[in-house]
């Protein structure tokens, strides 16, 4: 099954306090009824995850799709 997801990332080396502040503010926004409503108009559901959880999710997605590409014999031409 293929699902679409979006996330917010910062450049490598962004200081930890900035990452944590972004996480807190985004998590707070995802609790706002107006934000939830706006996301829902696009069929989107906001899901809060910590920076560590999101990094693990991105890693798992990379591994899943790399494996699918390898199994399908897809290559860049």
CORURMO-V137397 format. One record per residue. N is the residue number from 1. PSI is psi in whole degrees, -180 to 180 (999 if undefined). Layout:
n	psi
N	PSI
N	PSI
This chain:
n	psi
1	138
2	129
3	152
4	138
5	158
6	155
7	167
8	128
9	162
10	159
11	149
12	141
13	2
14	131
15	139
16	-44
17	-33
18	-43
19	-45
20	-38
21	-44
22	-45
23	-49
24	-44
25	-39
26	-43
27	-41
28	-43
29	-37
30	-10
31	-9
32	128
33	-38
34	-40
35	-46
36	-44
37	-44
38	-43
39	-40
40	-30
41	-23
42	7
43	24
44	143
45	124
46	131
47	122
48	134
49	152
50	163
51	-37
52	-42
53	-42
54	-39
55	-41
56	-39
57	-46
58	-40
59	-45
60	-40
61	-43
62	-46
63	-43
64	-48
65	-32
66	-42
67	-44
68	-42
69	-43
70	-46
71	-34
72	-8
73	28
74	136
75	159
76	135
77	999
